[in-house]
Amino acid sequence: MANTTSQSYSFDQDFSIDEIIADAYERLGLVGTAGHQLRTARRSLNILFQEWGNRGIHFWEVGNTNINLVVGSSTNVDATAEGSGIYTFYRNSSDVPGGGEPPQATTVPTANIYGITDILNVSYRQNYNTTSQSDTGLTKVARDSYAATANKASLGTPSQFWVQRFIDKVTITIYPMPNSTAASNFLSVYYVKRIQDAGAYTNASDAPYRFVPCMISGLSYYLSMKFAPQRTQEMKLLYEDELARALSEDGSASSTYITPKTYYPNI
């Protein structure tokens, strides 16, 4: 007879911020937290999420969208940002300028994607949403390469892109700027977003179940610096160990092929 089990897989979905904080404090031997301790723990949790942004790409935050191309302005390259081949993704809606220039990039099928921290891949997409759809990859270039481009106002089919990462936005600059034919198509963009803020205490965290253990141990480590400094080194070792395991499991593995080297002596 099979074991009687819950048939449920939603622990991380129901694991709220206040429970995360309570568990982190319990690891330090602190039970029955007061209002200030809740606020400082939520602040530390948000700082922890920012620190994770320096640990590489988190694959659950990777997404894909299509940018509507705007025909480039060959007569006045500074006419508009998008007319100059620059497409902008803001941190949140309040960062969009009052005059709307530069605007938030228009995307399909999802509109107003905020919180993007980097652009991974870009393709020029023709015949979008048809059976003859085709993609051509664009080359990601550095600032020096783009700066060395002779005529940044030239029109054609985009073949290169350059990414700038600011405090409140991320921009994609493409070259050449779209001509009237290219502007009828799209850019397919793979991006990575920031981890969302903790927010209300009743919220769940913006992290998959694999990262729940290191999230708790990481918060305990941060809180130990405030409330139990004698245990900080212990908490740090546990946090780094659990985070390393979670990062190694994150992502999607691909096939590996090993071909032995052929050696022909005396030839």
N, C-alpha and C positions, 0 to 999 in steps of 0.2 A: 504494500500500500504506500502510495506516495506521501511525502510530508505535506502537512497543511501549511500553506504559505500565504502571504498577503496578496499575491498577484498584482502588486502595485510597484511602480517604478518612479514615483514622483517625490521622493524625499527631498531632493534639491529644489524642487519647485515650491514646496511648502516650507522650506527652511528659511525663516524670515530673518531680517537683520538683527532684531532684538535677541533671537535665539543664538545667532552667530556670536554676538557680543557676550551673551551669558556663558556660552561654552568656553570662549577665550579667557574670560575672567576665572572660571572654575579651574582651568589648567594652572592658574597662578595661585589657587587656594582662596580666591575672593568670591564670596557668595552674597547676594542681596545688594546689587549695585545701586547707587543713588543717581539722581538726575545728571549731575556733572560728569560722573563716570560713564554714563550712556553717551553723552555728547562727545566727550573726548575719544571714546572708543569708535564712534561712527566717523569722526574726523580721521582717526588713525587708519580705519578701514579704507577710506577714500585715498589716503596717501599710499597705502599698500597697493591699491589698484593702479595708481600712477607709476609706482615703482615697477610693477609688472610690465608696463609699457616699455621699459628699458631691457626687458628680458627676451626680446625677439618677437616674432609674429605669433599672435594667438589665433589659431585657425578658426575658432568659433566666431571671431569678429570679421572674418573675410567675407566679402559680398561682391556681387556683380550687378552692374547697371549699364544702361546705354545713354550716352550724352547726345542731345540734339546738336548737330553742327550748325554754325552760323557762318555765312559767306564772309570771307575776309575783306577788309577795306584796303585796296591797293593804293588809294589816293591819299588817305590819312590813316596811318597805322594806329594812331592813338584815338581814333573816333570813339570806340567803345572797347571795353576789355575783351569781349568775345569777338568783336570785329578785328581785334589784334591777335586772335588765336589763343586767348587766355580764358580758361574755364575755372570757376571758383566753387569750392565746397567749404561752407562756414562751419565753425564749431557748433553753433546753435542759431536759432532764428533771430535772437536779439543782436547777433553780431552783423547781420546784414545791414549795410548803410541805409540811412533814411531815404536817400534819393534812389536807392536800388541799383547803384552802379559802383562796383561791378555786381551783377546779380548772382544769386545762387544758380548754379548750373541746372538747366532743365533736363530731367532724366525720365526715361520710360523703362519699365512700366511703373517704377516707384518714384514718386515726386518728393523733393526736399529731403535728401539724405544728409543728415548732420552728423558731426562727430568723427569724420574721416581723418585719420592721422597720416596715412601714406597711400600712394598709388603703386600697385604692384605690376600690373600688366595692362597694356592698351592695345586694342586692335581696331582697324578701320573696317566697319561692318556695312556690307552692301546688301540690299534686298532684305532688310530686316523683317522677320516674322513671315517669311514666305518659304516655299520649298527650295528655292534657289539661293537662300542666304549663304553668304561667304564672308570669311574674316581674313584680313591681312595684318599680321603683327607689325606694330610700330616699335622702333628702337628707342630705348630709354637712354638719354644722353645727359651728361653733366653740364653744369653751368658754363664751364670754359668752352665746351664744344658748341653750345648754343650761341654763346657770345661771339664766337668766331664766324658764325654764319654771315655771309656778305649781305644778302638782301632778305631781311626778315619779313618783308611785306610781299614776297613772291607768293603767287597763288598756284594751287595744284591739289594733288591728293596727299593728305598728311602721311608722313613716313617716319617722323621722329617726335618724341615728346620729352619735356623737361618738367620736373616736379619741384615746386618750392613749398616748404613747410613753415608756416608762420604760427604765431601764438593763437590766433583766432580763425585761421583758415588754411586750406591747402589748395594750391593752384596747379593746373596743368597747362603748359604752354606747348602748342603743337606747331610743327613746321613740315612742309609749307602750310600756309593758311588755306582753308578750304576754298576752292573755286565754286562756281554755281552748281556744277555737277556733283562735287563731293559734298556740298552743303545739304543735298537731299538725302544723305545717308547719316550714319551714326558712328560714334566711337563706343566700342564695348570696353568697359573698364572694370578691372578687378581691384578692389580697394580693401584696406583694413581699417576698422574703426577703433576708437577708444573704448575701454571698458566703461560702462555706465556708472554714474555715481550711485552710492548706496541709497540716498533719498530717505523716504519715510521708514520708520522702524518696522512697519508691517510688510515692506517690500521683500521679495526674494533677491538674491544677488545675481548679477549678470556674469555668471561663471558656470561652466558645466560641472557635473557631479565629480569628474576626475580631479577638479581643483578645490573641492570642498575641504579635504584634509589640510592642504598647504595654506588655504585661506585662513582656517582657524589657527594653525600653528604660527602663521605669519602675524596675525593680529595679536596673538599671545606674546610673540617676540616684541612687537612694537609697544604693547602695554607694559611689558616687564621693565622697559626703560623708564617708565613713569612710576610704577607701583611696586616692582620687585627687582631692582637692579642687580641683586645678587644672583638672579636666575637668568639674566640676559644672555650670557654666553651659551647656556644650556638650551634656551629657547631658539637661539639663532641656529645652532647645529641641527635641531629638529626641523626647523623651518626650511633650511637649505636642502636637507635631505628629501623632504616630502615634495618640495617644489621641483627638484631635479627629476624625480620620478614622474611627476605630472607633465613636465615639459617634454620628457622623452616619449611619453604616450600620446601627446597631442599631435594632431595632423593626420595624414593619410599616407601609409607606406606605398611604395611603388616596387615593381619587379626589378630585380638586380640580375644582370647577366655578366658572367665572368668568362672571358675567352683566353685560353692559355697562349703564351707567346710561342711562336714557331721558330725553332732554331736550326739552321742548316750549317753544320760545320764544314770547313774547307771549301766554301762557295763564296 
